Amino acid sequence: MFNKQAAGFGCGVALMFSFYTSGAIAAVESDPWEGVNRTVYKINKTADRALLKPLAQGYHAVTPDIVETGVHNFFSNLGDVTSLANNILQLKLEGSVKDFSRIVFNSTFGIAGLIDVATPMGIQSSDEDFGQTLGYWGVKPGPYVVLPLFGPSSVRDGLGRIPDAATNVWANEVEHIPTRNTGFGVNLLDTRVGLFSAEKLITGDEYSFVRDAYLQQRDYAVKDGQMDGQFNQDDF
């Protein structure tokens, strides 16, 4: 139900307070399928309240902080492989070098990624995906869409999940099905825990707020933080 793009919603919440006034109108115009999207959003929300959020709360409550941090670092390290591949596709040499360095340092000195030694060294994750790669090469996001289980997305970002799956190390390299599925579940819980603080900031109509926050965050990510403070209607 949640993923890296959805996790970026937390960043989008912060951006919302800076750009909400100018971005909200264009965000609405990017959502021609709002009726269907709201229905899917409600279904996802119901499933989250009934199952995923309680499980994530329980996981967060009983798991020692050092273990929870290790789990987060481990899957983040695997995610850097996808980021590296997309930095290469975007011809970003600096980002590629940083991602490669993170993978090497965290996989070795960080004990298979359980300890993030790269970030304290000043090597930050660039967190790239194929949706951003398409955006970098000029592909517009298209209409906003809420995906069943996966949540906020756009046509571009939704299609971008397909090639990103080819660089999912856990899915492609772990052949033992019970272990692979357990990893998927733990990673999902870790991602959901990461949204606890952000969701407390939601105000007004939740659907609209999440949509606008998502669109702001993705625009911010594609432009590498170079924001003009508003949406451009031609982007949709």
C-alpha positions in Angstrom: 0.0 0.0 0.0 2.9 2.3 0.6 6.2 2.7 -1.2 9.2 5.0 -1.7 7.1 7.5 -3.6 4.4 7.5 -1.0 7.0 7.8 1.7 8.1 11.0 -0.1 4.7 12.3 1.0 6.4 13.5 4.2 8.6 15.8 2.3 5.5 16.9 0.3 3.7 17.9 3.5 6.5 20.3 4.3 6.5 21.7 0.8 2.7 22.2 1.0 3.0 24.9 3.6 5.3 26.9 1.2 3.5 26.4 -2.1 -0.1 25.5 -1.3 -1.8 28.7 -2.5 -0.3 28.7 -6.0 -0.1 24.9 -6.4 -3.6 23.9 -5.3 -5.5 25.1 -8.3 -3.2 23.4 -10.8 -3.1 20.3 -8.7 -6.9 20.0 -9.0 -6.6 20.4 -12.8 -4.2 17.5 -12.8 -6.8 15.2 -11.3 -9.4 14.6 -14.0 -10.2 11.2 -12.5 -11.0 12.5 -9.0 -14.2 10.6 -8.6 -12.6 7.2 -9.2 -9.4 8.3 -7.3 -11.4 9.2 -4.2 -13.1 5.8 -4.2 -9.8 4.0 -4.4 -8.4 6.3 -1.8 -11.2 5.4 0.6 -10.7 1.7 0.0 -7.0 2.0 0.6 -7.6 4.1 3.7 -10.1 1.5 5.1 -7.5 -1.3 4.5 -4.8 0.8 6.2 -6.9 1.5 9.3 -8.1 -2.0 9.6 -4.8 -3.8 9.1 -1.6 -2.0 8.0 -1.5 0.9 10.5 -2.3 -1.3 13.6 0.4 -3.8 12.5 2.9 -0.9 11.9 2.0 0.5 15.4 2.6 -2.9 17.0 5.9 -3.4 15.1 7.1 0.1 16.2 6.0 -0.6 19.8 7.7 -3.9 20.3 10.8 -3.6 18.0 13.9 -2.2 19.7 15.0 1.1 18.2 18.4 -0.3 17.2 16.7 -3.2 15.3 14.1 -0.9 13.7 16.9 1.4 12.5 18.9 -1.5 11.2 15.9 -2.8 9.2 15.3 0.7 7.7 19.0 1.0 6.8 19.2 -2.4 5.2 16.3 -1.8 2.8 17.4 1.7 2.1 20.8 0.3 1.1 19.1 -2.0 -1.3 17.1 0.9 -2.6 20.3 2.7 -3.4 20.8 0.2 -6.3 17.7 1.5 -8.0 18.8 5.1 -7.3 22.2 4.3 -8.9 20.6 2.9 -12.0 18.4 5.9 -12.5 21.2 8.4 -11.9 23.2 6.6 -14.6 20.1 6.8 -16.9 19.9 10.5 -16.2 23.7 11.0 -16.9 24.2 12.4 -13.4 27.8 11.6 -12.7 27.9 13.1 -9.2 24.7 11.3 -8.1 25.9 8.1 -9.5 29.2 8.3 -7.7 27.5 9.1 -4.4 25.1 6.2 -4.8 27.9 3.8 -5.7 29.9 5.0 -2.7 26.9 4.6 -0.4 26.4 1.0 -1.6 30.1 0.1 -1.1 30.5 1.7 2.3 27.2 0.6 3.8 27.5 -2.9 2.4 31.0 -3.4 3.8 31.7 -1.2 6.8 28.0 -0.9 7.5 27.6 -4.7 7.8 25.4 -5.5 4.8 23.7 -2.1 5.1 22.5 -2.5 8.7 24.5 0.6 9.7 24.3 3.7 7.6 28.0 4.9 7.7 27.7 6.8 4.4 25.4 9.6 5.6 27.6 10.7 8.6 30.4 10.8 6.0 28.4 13.4 4.0 27.3 11.0 1.3 23.6 11.6 1.1 21.2 9.3 -0.8 19.9 10.9 -4.0 16.8 8.7 -3.9 16.1 8.5 -7.7 13.5 6.3 -9.4 12.4 5.7 -13.0 9.5 8.1 -12.7 12.0 10.8 -12.0 14.2 9.6 -14.9 11.2 9.9 -17.2 10.6 13.4 -15.8 14.2 14.4 -16.3 14.0 13.5 -20.0 10.9 15.6 -20.4 8.0 13.1 -19.9 5.1 14.9 -18.3 3.5 13.3 -15.2 0.1 13.0 -16.7 -3.1 12.8 -14.6 -2.9 12.0 -10.9 -4.0 8.5 -10.1 -4.5 6.6 -6.8 -3.4 3.0 -7.3 -5.0 0.2 -5.3 -2.8 -0.7 -2.4 0.1 1.4 -3.6 -1.6 4.8 -3.1 -0.7 8.2 -4.7 0.9 8.2 -8.1 0.7 9.6 -11.6 0.5 7.9 -15.0 4.2 8.5 -15.4 5.2 7.3 -12.0 2.9 4.3 -12.2 4.6 3.1 -15.4 8.0 3.9 -13.9 7.4 1.1 -11.3 7.8 -1.5 -14.0 11.5 -0.9 -14.9 12.3 -0.1 -11.3 11.2 -3.7 -10.5 14.2 -4.9 -12.5 16.6 -3.3 -10.0 14.7 -4.5 -6.9 17.6 -6.5 -5.3 15.4 -8.2 -2.7 12.7 -9.3 -5.2 15.2 -10.5 -7.8 17.9 -12.1 -5.7 16.1 -13.8 -2.7 14.8 -17.1 -4.1 13.5 -18.5 -0.8 9.8 -17.4 -1.1 9.0 -17.3 2.7 12.1 -15.2 3.3 11.4 -12.9 0.4 7.7 -12.4 1.5 8.8 -11.7 5.1 11.2 -9.1 3.8 8.5 -7.4 1.8 6.2 -7.3 4.8 8.9 -5.9 7.2 9.9 -3.3 4.6 6.2 -2.3 4.2 5.8 -1.9 8.0 9.0 0.2 8.1 7.7 2.4 5.4 4.3 2.8 7.1 6.0 3.7 10.4 7.9 6.4 8.5 4.6 8.1 7.7 3.3 8.4 11.3 4.7 11.9 11.9 3.8 13.3 8.5 0.1 12.2 8.6 -0.3 14.2 11.8 0.2 17.4 9.8 -2.7 16.7 7.4 -5.4 19.4 7.6 -8.7 20.0 5.8 -9.8 17.5 3.1 -7.4 14.6 3.5 -7.7 13.4 -0.1 -6.9 16.8 -1.5 -4.0 17.4 1.0 -2.4 14.1 0.2 -2.8 14.6 -3.6 -1.3 18.1 -3.5 1.5 17.0 -1.2 2.4 14.1 -3.5 2.4 16.2 -6.6 4.5 18.9 -4.9 7.0 16.3 -3.7 7.4 14.6 -7.1 7.8 17.9 -8.9 10.5 18.8 -6.3 12.2 15.5 -6.8 12.2 15.6 -10.6 13.7 19.1 -10.5 16.2 18.2 -7.9 14.9 20.8 -5.5 14.8 23.6 -8.0 11.3 24.7 -7.5 9.6 27.8 -9.0 7.0 27.9 -6.3 4.0 26.8 -8.4 2.7 24.2 -10.8 2.7 24.8 -14.5 -0.5 23.7 -16.1 1.5 22.5 -19.1 3.2 19.9 -16.9 0.0 17.8 -16.9 
